[in-house]
Amino acid sequence: MMFGNTQPETPDNQWRRQLDRFVQAHQQELAALSWGLWQENGSGMGVIGIDLQPKPHFVYCPQEAINKLNSRVENRLQEIIGLVKHYKPEVEVLMIGIGKDQIKLIHFESQPAPPTCFTQVGKDVDTLLEQLEQSLSEQLETLSS
């Protein structure tokens, strides 16, 4: 097993590392957003997605869309489907990054828990969405220039 950077730095996979850096830097805000959206919509809308095209924005990925994609890719998304099925919004964050005709799973257990993050951040969902989208846009612009 090799650790470290095993993929070459290409535009097709650079977005994944940029998204990893963003998630690492904004874990508390993402946990707060995740909990706030869960409180508003439950699981009815699907999994939260971060679509990077044409500019970063948050979307919902409905369960039926994930299932259809899984069928088209010969059931290679079984792990993601399992995580979605057993998602515990009160202790973890689950999102799907979407970029360059690829997806990337974002999954972590937040410390503190998402409900506490939401209280500590002290912002409503719309404000969190706007600020996180702006921060990600700025980060991607900085890293690509």
Backbone as ProteinMPNN parsed JSONL, in Angstrom:
{"seq_chain_A": "MMFGNTQPETPDNQWRRQLDRFVQAHQQELAALSWGLWQENGSGMGVIGIDLQPKPHFVYCPQEAINKLNSRVENRLQEIIGLVKHYKPEVEVLMIGIGKDQIKLIHFESQPAPPTCFTQVGKDVDTLLEQLEQSLSEQLETLSS", "coords_chain_A": {"N_chain_A": [[0.851, -1.17, 0.0], [0.611, 2.146, -0.911], [1.273, 5.379, 0.332], [0.52, 8.889, 0.298], [0.884, 11.213, -2.442], [-0.339, 9.704, -5.096], [-1.45, 10.05, -7.557], [-0.891, 11.672, -10.67], [-0.441, 15.221, -11.045], [-2.887, 16.539, -12.657], [-5.233, 18.429, -14.649], [-7.634, 17.031, -14.562], [-7.692, 15.71, -12.095], [-6.937, 17.596, -10.254], [-8.94, 19.223, -9.184], [-10.013, 17.637, -7.209], [-8.097, 17.584, -5.131], [-8.102, 20.294, -4.525], [-10.713, 20.554, -3.586], [-10.554, 18.865, -1.357], [-8.781, 20.377, 0.249], [-10.358, 22.634, 0.704], [-12.523, 21.505, 2.148], [-11.159, 20.589, 4.413], [-10.341, 23.028, 5.526], [-12.781, 24.184, 6.142], [-14.391, 22.64, 7.821], [-16.063, 22.938, 10.132], [-17.973, 24.851, 9.316], [-19.109, 23.498, 7.118], [-20.201, 21.305, 8.432], [-22.075, 22.641, 9.999], [-23.713, 23.709, 7.972], [-24.611, 21.33, 6.79], [-26.112, 20.221, 8.914], [-28.037, 22.255, 9.261], [-29.388, 22.234, 6.762], [-30.363, 19.633, 6.878], [-32.126, 19.869, 9.019], [-34.004, 21.543, 7.851], [-34.932, 20.082, 5.592], [-34.693, 17.299, 5.923], [-34.148, 13.953, 4.781], [-35.437, 14.016, 2.422], [-34.763, 15.554, 0.144], [-32.399, 14.533, -0.751], [-28.852, 13.847, -0.997], [-26.446, 16.305, -0.087], [-24.735, 18.133, -2.528], [-21.706, 19.42, -3.96], [-21.347, 21.242, -6.586], [-19.018, 22.011, -8.947], [-19.089, 23.274, -11.376], [-20.776, 25.667, -13.421], [-19.606, 27.514, -11.786], [-18.673, 27.179, -8.33], [-21.303, 25.772, -6.466], [-23.943, 24.789, -4.253], [-25.942, 21.869, -4.389], [-28.701, 19.559, -4.489], [-28.497, 16.041, -4.494], [-30.576, 13.804, -5.515], [-31.715, 10.649, -4.219], [-32.683, 8.839, -6.165], [-31.358, 9.731, -8.462], [-28.704, 9.145, -7.829], [-28.883, 6.382, -7.69], [-29.541, 5.797, -10.39], [-27.213, 6.719, -11.666], [-25.403, 4.931, -10.519], [-26.266, 2.539, -11.706], [-25.577, 3.083, -14.366], [-22.817, 3.094, -14.202], [-22.019, 0.528, -13.782], [-22.562, -0.45, -11.162], [-20.583, 0.656, -9.457], [-20.793, 2.446, -7.423], [-21.549, 1.479, -4.974], [-20.525, 1.703, -2.352], [-20.923, 4.399, -1.788], [-23.71, 4.509, -1.935], [-24.324, 2.855, 0.227], [-23.296, 4.391, 2.364], [-24.949, 6.634, 2.169], [-27.412, 5.469, 2.74], [-27.075, 4.744, 5.415], [-26.52, 7.079, 6.723], [-25.822, 9.343, 9.347], [-26.887, 12.174, 10.357], [-26.597, 13.648, 12.695], [-24.061, 13.21, 13.655], [-22.196, 13.089, 11.589], [-20.872, 14.292, 8.419], [-21.936, 14.249, 5.119], [-21.386, 14.557, 1.795], [-21.385, 15.108, -1.758], [-18.916, 15.739, -4.029], [-18.837, 17.31, -7.167], [-17.379, 17.36, -10.227], [-15.63, 17.943, -13.296], [-16.788, 15.819, -14.836], [-16.789, 13.792, -12.983], [-17.2, 12.306, -9.706], [-16.754, 12.912, -6.19], [-16.517, 11.639, -3.003], [-17.375, 13.197, 0.009], [-16.888, 12.838, 3.258], [-17.047, 12.884, 6.66], [-16.579, 12.712, 10.22], [-17.659, 15.129, 12.259], [-16.098, 17.306, 14.63], [-16.813, 19.635, 16.903], [-20.012, 17.861, 17.066], [-22.361, 18.041, 14.275], [-24.909, 19.437, 15.035], [-23.999, 21.039, 17.159], [-21.988, 22.498, 15.878], [-23.584, 24.02, 14.155], [-24.929, 25.655, 15.978], [-22.719, 26.987, 17.159], [-21.537, 28.304, 14.947], [-23.561, 30.053, 14.266], [-25.084, 31.128, 12.114], [-27.588, 31.52, 9.563], [-28.912, 29.102, 7.194], [-28.986, 30.072, 4.512], [-27.092, 32.161, 4.568], [-24.786, 30.699, 5.251], [-24.592, 29.039, 2.966], [-24.11, 30.961, 0.953], [-21.688, 32.152, 1.853], [-19.915, 29.924, 1.933], [-19.932, 29.081, -0.753], [-18.817, 31.351, -1.943], [-16.278, 31.39, -0.688], [-15.19, 28.956, -1.627], [-15.154, 29.47, -4.382], [-13.287, 31.586, -4.464], [-11.016, 30.244, -3.479], [-10.596, 28.302, -5.482], [-10.08, 29.963, -7.675], [-7.703, 31.221, -6.822], [-5.949, 29.041, -6.611], [-5.887, 28.122, -9.222], [-4.68, 30.08, -10.637]], "CA_chain_A": [[0.0, 0.0, 0.0], [1.387, 3.383, -1.0], [0.652, 6.569, 0.891], [1.017, 10.105, -0.335], [0.284, 11.615, -3.707], [-0.086, 8.663, -6.073], [-1.982, 10.46, -8.844], [-0.189, 12.821, -11.208], [-1.145, 16.495, -10.981], [-3.495, 16.864, -13.935], [-6.464, 19.186, -14.447], [-8.74, 16.128, -14.271], [-7.775, 15.333, -10.685], [-6.558, 18.733, -9.42], [-10.125, 19.71, -8.483], [-10.217, 16.798, -6.023], [-7.212, 18.083, -4.072], [-8.599, 21.615, -4.136], [-11.898, 20.337, -2.772], [-10.065, 18.339, -0.073], [-8.243, 21.509, 1.026], [-11.493, 23.448, 1.11], [-13.246, 20.778, 3.196], [-10.319, 20.604, 5.611], [-10.332, 24.384, 6.087], [-14.131, 24.646, 6.465], [-15.165, 21.522, 8.377], [-17.115, 23.37, 11.056], [-19.033, 25.499, 8.538], [-19.786, 22.467, 6.337], [-21.022, 20.541, 9.377], [-23.21, 23.501, 10.345], [-24.597, 23.734, 6.805], [-25.202, 20.004, 6.664], [-27.15, 20.088, 9.926], [-29.097, 23.215, 8.97], [-30.173, 21.724, 5.639], [-31.064, 18.442, 7.352], [-33.243, 20.34, 9.829], [-35.008, 22.116, 6.952], [-35.45, 19.187, 4.555], [-34.525, 15.879, 6.196], [-33.507, 13.231, 3.686], [-36.319, 14.071, 1.271], [-34.157, 16.192, -1.026], [-31.231, 13.766, -1.164], [-27.542, 14.173, -0.431], [-25.926, 17.603, -0.495], [-23.642, 18.069, -3.479], [-20.993, 20.647, -4.278], [-21.116, 21.226, -8.024], [-17.982, 23.0, -9.217], [-19.261, 23.857, -12.704], [-19.716, 26.489, -13.995], [-18.916, 28.046, -10.611], [-19.082, 26.362, -7.192], [-22.604, 25.98, -5.848], [-24.491, 23.608, -3.584], [-27.113, 21.278, -5.017], [-29.112, 18.293, -3.898], [-28.367, 14.855, -5.336], [-31.637, 12.897, -5.074], [-31.367, 9.231, -4.139], [-32.963, 8.175, -7.445], [-30.297, 10.102, -9.407], [-27.522, 8.373, -7.443], [-29.155, 4.999, -8.11], [-29.424, 5.735, -11.859], [-25.786, 6.827, -11.989], [-24.802, 3.663, -10.123], [-26.595, 1.568, -12.761], [-24.814, 3.42, -15.58], [-21.388, 2.842, -13.995], [-21.872, -0.884, -13.429], [-22.64, -0.615, -9.703], [-19.341, 1.054, -8.786], [-21.074, 3.414, -6.358], [-22.191, 0.768, -3.87], [-20.071, 2.247, -1.071], [-21.614, 5.676, -1.595], [-25.109, 4.191, -1.649], [-24.354, 2.353, 1.598], [-23.114, 5.517, 3.278], [-26.173, 7.444, 2.116], [-28.468, 4.714, 3.424], [-26.819, 4.684, 6.855], [-26.071, 8.418, 7.121], [-26.243, 9.821, 10.664], [-26.627, 13.612, 10.263], [-26.277, 14.25, 13.988], [-22.649, 12.994, 14.004], [-21.286, 13.09, 10.447], [-21.168, 15.099, 7.239], [-21.88, 13.471, 3.896], [-21.648, 15.375, 0.614], [-20.776, 14.595, -2.976], [-18.293, 16.746, -4.884], [-19.116, 17.043, -8.575], [-16.523, 18.167, -11.082], [-14.891, 17.294, -14.387], [-17.46, 14.556, -15.176], [-16.451, 12.827, -11.949], [-17.69, 12.647, -8.376], [-15.845, 12.653, -5.077], [-17.23, 11.547, -1.736], [-16.923, 14.002, 1.15], [-17.494, 12.164, 4.402], [-16.229, 12.988, 7.866], [-17.267, 12.896, 11.491], [-17.222, 16.457, 12.702], [-15.846, 17.58, 16.04], [-17.928, 18.974, 17.576], [-21.067, 17.291, 16.224], [-23.025, 19.038, 13.429], [-25.834, 20.369, 15.707], [-23.202, 21.994, 17.933], [-21.366, 23.391, 14.897], [-24.607, 24.949, 13.684], [-25.135, 26.633, 17.054], [-21.502, 27.784, 17.328], [-21.35, 29.178, 13.786], [-24.543, 31.1, 14.494], [-25.564, 31.734, 10.869], [-28.664, 30.759, 8.941], [-28.502, 28.252, 6.077], [-28.733, 30.881, 3.315], [-25.817, 32.857, 4.768], [-23.734, 29.685, 5.148], [-24.467, 28.664, 1.549], [-23.481, 32.069, 0.226], [-20.293, 32.314, 2.278], [-19.123, 28.764, 1.519], [-19.784, 29.145, -2.211], [-17.859, 32.424, -2.225], [-14.947, 30.939, -0.247], [-14.707, 27.932, -2.55], [-14.843, 30.151, -5.649], [-12.025, 32.303, -4.273], [-9.936, 29.271, -3.356], [-10.342, 27.699, -6.787], [-9.449, 30.996, -8.499], [-6.346, 31.406, -6.319], [-5.134, 27.868, -6.899], [-5.751, 27.897, -10.656], [-3.915, 31.163, -11.272]], "C_chain_A": [[0.897, 1.233, 0.0], [0.594, 4.533, -0.403], [1.256, 7.78, 0.212], [0.31, 10.347, -1.642], [0.626, 10.581, -4.766], [-0.627, 9.005, -7.446], [-1.186, 11.644, -9.361], [-1.059, 14.071, -11.134], [-1.633, 16.856, -12.377], [-4.754, 17.676, -13.666], [-7.652, 18.282, -14.082], [-8.815, 15.71, -12.805], [-7.377, 16.466, -9.74], [-7.758, 19.237, -8.606], [-10.376, 18.909, -7.206], [-9.354, 17.282, -4.857], [-7.654, 19.462, -3.592], [-9.829, 21.48, -3.238], [-11.517, 19.769, -1.406], [-9.554, 19.466, 0.823], [-9.369, 22.391, 1.553], [-12.242, 22.78, 2.265], [-12.446, 20.815, 4.497], [-10.371, 21.967, 6.305], [-11.706, 24.831, 6.589], [-15.003, 23.543, 7.078], [-16.306, 21.982, 9.271], [-18.281, 24.01, 10.297], [-19.809, 24.48, 7.7], [-20.674, 21.598, 7.23], [-22.256, 21.349, 9.775], [-24.209, 23.552, 9.194], [-25.338, 22.4, 6.657], [-26.351, 19.829, 7.661], [-28.321, 21.027, 9.641], [-29.99, 22.745, 7.833], [-30.959, 20.476, 6.034], [-32.289, 18.85, 8.178], [-34.367, 20.887, 8.94], [-35.693, 21.067, 6.085], [-35.395, 17.704, 4.873], [-33.841, 15.202, 5.02], [-34.31, 13.324, 2.393], [-35.713, 14.652, 0.011], [-32.967, 15.404, -1.563], [-29.979, 14.222, -0.44], [-27.11, 15.554, -0.936], [-24.761, 17.369, -1.45], [-22.983, 19.432, -3.611], [-20.613, 20.539, -5.749], [-20.136, 22.354, -8.348], [-18.157, 23.723, -10.554], [-20.62, 24.549, -12.816], [-18.947, 27.256, -12.925], [-19.442, 27.278, -9.418], [-20.448, 26.772, -6.629], [-23.094, 24.66, -5.248], [-25.773, 23.181, -4.284], [-27.542, 20.081, -4.171], [-28.944, 17.198, -4.937], [-29.42, 13.856, -4.847], [-31.187, 11.438, -5.123], [-31.591, 8.532, -5.476], [-31.902, 8.513, -8.495], [-29.009, 9.33, -9.102], [-27.695, 6.924, -7.877], [-29.027, 4.841, -9.624], [-27.963, 5.809, -12.287], [-25.077, 5.519, -11.65], [-25.063, 2.585, -11.18], [-25.762, 1.818, -14.015], [-23.321, 3.128, -15.437], [-21.145, 1.445, -13.426], [-21.736, -1.121, -11.926], [-21.349, -0.284, -8.959], [-19.549, 2.056, -7.657], [-21.707, 2.767, -5.134], [-21.786, 1.321, -2.504], [-20.787, 3.552, -0.763], [-23.073, 5.422, -1.239], [-25.258, 3.669, -0.224], [-24.203, 3.466, 2.621], [-24.358, 6.397, 3.322], [-27.286, 6.758, 2.918], [-28.312, 4.762, 4.941], [-26.313, 6.004, 7.436], [-26.677, 8.834, 8.462], [-25.937, 11.317, 10.749], [-26.258, 14.271, 11.582], [-24.809, 14.068, 14.374], [-21.687, 13.118, 12.828], [-21.778, 14.009, 9.333], [-20.975, 14.205, 6.026], [-22.302, 14.37, 2.744], [-20.97, 14.711, -0.573], [-20.22, 15.771, -3.763], [-18.478, 16.348, -6.34], [-18.244, 17.96, -9.414], [-15.858, 17.34, -12.15], [-15.461, 15.93, -14.756], [-17.111, 13.432, -14.208], [-17.132, 13.239, -10.655], [-16.649, 12.271, -7.337], [-16.677, 12.658, -3.8], [-16.559, 12.438, -0.696], [-17.649, 13.43, 2.357], [-16.551, 12.292, 5.586], [-17.123, 13.129, 9.083], [-16.759, 14.205, 12.077], [-17.043, 16.498, 14.217], [-15.856, 19.08, 16.226], [-18.962, 18.47, 16.566], [-21.773, 18.387, 15.426], [-24.041, 19.946, 14.141], [-25.092, 21.439, 16.518], [-22.504, 22.982, 17.008], [-22.358, 24.445, 14.423], [-24.847, 26.045, 14.72], [-23.929, 27.553, 17.188], [-21.272, 28.741, 16.172], [-22.344, 30.33, 13.84], [-25.043, 31.816, 13.244], [-26.687, 30.875, 10.313], [-28.124, 30.035, 7.709], [-28.155, 29.077, 4.836], [-27.401, 31.617, 3.406], [-24.655, 31.883, 4.646], [-23.511, 29.275, 3.698], [-23.702, 29.732, 0.771], [-22.001, 32.192, 0.578], [-19.418, 31.145, 1.829], [-18.919, 28.745, 0.006], [-18.76, 30.209, -2.595], [-16.439, 31.998, -1.847], [-14.364, 29.901, -1.198], [-14.351, 28.55, -3.897], [-13.498, 30.87, -5.555], [-10.846, 31.345, -4.198], [-9.592, 28.666, -4.706], [-9.665, 28.708, -7.743], [-7.989, 31.183, -8.121], [-5.446, 30.251, -6.737], [-4.947, 27.65, -8.399], [-4.963, 28.996, -11.34], [-2.461, 31.14, -10.891]], "O_chain_A": [[1.82, 1.347, 0.806], [-0.614, 4.642, -0.612], [2.341, 7.72, -0.367], [-0.735, 9.759, -1.918], [1.743, 10.567, -5.283], [-0.302, 8.322, -8.417], [-0.834, 12.534, -8.587], [-2.286, 13.976, -11.158], [-0.885, 17.411, -13.182], [-5.294, 17.62, -12.561], [-8.567, 18.711, -13.379], [-9.898, 15.386, -12.317], [-7.474, 16.301, -8.524], [-7.594, 19.637, -7.453], [-10.897, 19.448, -6.229], [-9.83, 17.376, -3.726], [-7.588, 19.762, -2.4], [-9.968, 22.203, -2.251], [-12.105, 20.157, -0.396], [-9.859, 19.504, 2.015], [-9.339, 22.839, 2.7], [-12.557, 23.438, 3.257], [-13.01, 21.049, 5.566], [-10.436, 22.041, 7.532], [-11.79, 25.766, 7.385], [-16.217, 23.523, 6.872], [-17.414, 21.456, 9.168], [-19.443, 23.742, 10.602], [-21.03, 24.582, 7.58], [-21.769, 21.203, 6.828], [-23.354, 20.803, 9.875], [-25.416, 23.45, 9.413], [-26.546, 22.371, 6.425], [-27.427, 19.351, 7.302], [-29.478, 20.627, 9.768], [-31.214, 22.843, 7.923], [-32.088, 20.281, 5.583], [-33.357, 18.252, 8.051], [-35.546, 20.711, 9.249], [-36.901, 21.144, 5.861], [-36.001, 16.911, 4.153], [-33.032, 15.827, 4.334], [-33.903, 12.767, 1.374], [-36.113, 14.277, -1.091], [-32.571, 15.591, -2.713], [-30.041, 14.893, 0.591], [-27.383, 15.917, -2.08], [-23.909, 16.515, -1.209], [-23.617, 20.466, -3.402], [-19.673, 19.831, -6.109], [-20.404, 23.518, -8.052], [-17.443, 24.687, -10.831], [-21.585, 23.99, -12.295], [-17.784, 27.609, -13.121], [-20.559, 26.764, -9.474], [-20.706, 27.945, -6.357], [-22.709, 23.575, -5.682], [-26.577, 24.009, -4.711], [-26.831, 19.655, -3.261], [-29.217, 17.404, -6.119], [-29.186, 13.139, -3.874], [-30.38, 11.052, -5.968], [-30.768, 7.712, -5.882], [-31.579, 7.671, -9.333], [-28.305, 8.909, -10.02], [-26.753, 6.308, -8.377], [-28.462, 3.852, -10.093], [-27.525, 5.06, -13.16], [-24.237, 5.054, -12.421], [-24.167, 1.805, -11.504], [-25.295, 0.874, -14.652], [-22.631, 2.935, -16.438], [-20.188, 1.217, -12.685], [-20.893, -1.901, -11.485], [-21.059, -0.893, -7.929], [-18.589, 2.468, -7.006], [-22.343, 3.456, -4.337], [-22.616, 1.4, -1.598], [-21.207, 3.792, 0.369], [-23.61, 6.06, -0.333], [-26.223, 4.009, 0.459], [-24.904, 3.482, 3.633], [-24.769, 6.851, 4.39], [-28.006, 7.406, 3.678], [-29.304, 4.815, 5.669], [-25.74, 6.027, 8.525], [-27.88, 8.698, 8.685], [-24.843, 11.696, 11.168], [-25.664, 15.349, 11.585], [-24.346, 14.701, 15.323], [-20.48, 13.241, 13.037], [-22.932, 14.438, 9.312], [-19.976, 13.494, 5.916], [-23.422, 14.879, 2.714], [-20.094, 13.862, -0.411], [-20.956, 16.691, -4.122], [-18.295, 15.185, -6.702], [-18.351, 19.183, -9.329], [-15.553, 16.167, -11.938], [-14.705, 14.982, -14.968], [-17.136, 12.258, -14.575], [-17.586, 14.375, -10.515], [-15.782, 11.429, -7.573], [-17.451, 13.584, -3.558], [-15.338, 12.431, -0.544], [-18.871, 13.527, 2.464], [-15.399, 11.862, 5.525], [-18.259, 13.594, 8.998], [-15.57, 14.356, 12.354], [-17.742, 15.819, 14.969], [-14.951, 19.748, 15.727], [-18.795, 18.638, 15.358], [-21.786, 19.543, 15.85], [-24.04, 21.147, 13.874], [-25.506, 22.598, 16.557], [-22.432, 24.173, 17.313], [-22.015, 25.622, 14.302], [-24.954, 27.222, 14.375], [-24.088, 28.766, 17.317], [-20.853, 29.878, 16.39], [-22.003, 31.461, 13.497], [-25.393, 32.994, 13.311], [-26.743, 29.669, 10.551], [-27.022, 30.319, 7.242], [-27.147, 28.816, 4.181], [-26.663, 31.687, 2.423], [-23.648, 32.196, 4.011], [-22.369, 29.175, 3.249], [-22.766, 29.431, 0.03], [-21.159, 32.322, -0.311], [-18.289, 31.36, 1.387], [-17.827, 28.422, -0.46], [-17.931, 29.986, -3.477], [-15.502, 32.226, -2.611], [-13.182, 29.958, -1.536], [-13.338, 28.182, -4.491], [-12.67, 30.772, -6.461], [-9.795, 31.602, -4.785], [-8.415, 28.531, -5.041], [-8.785, 28.337, -8.52], [-7.13, 31.293, -8.995], [-4.313, 30.464, -7.168], [-3.952, 27.054, -8.811], [-4.608, 28.86, -12.511], [-1.691, 31.986, -11.344]]}, "name": "protein", "num_of_chains": 1, "seq": "MMFGNTQPETPDNQWRRQLDRFVQAHQQELAALSWGLWQENGSGMGVIGIDLQPKPHFVYCPQEAINKLNSRVENRLQEIIGLVKHYKPEVEVLMIGIGKDQIKLIHFESQPAPPTCFTQVGKDVDTLLEQLEQSLSEQLETLSS"}
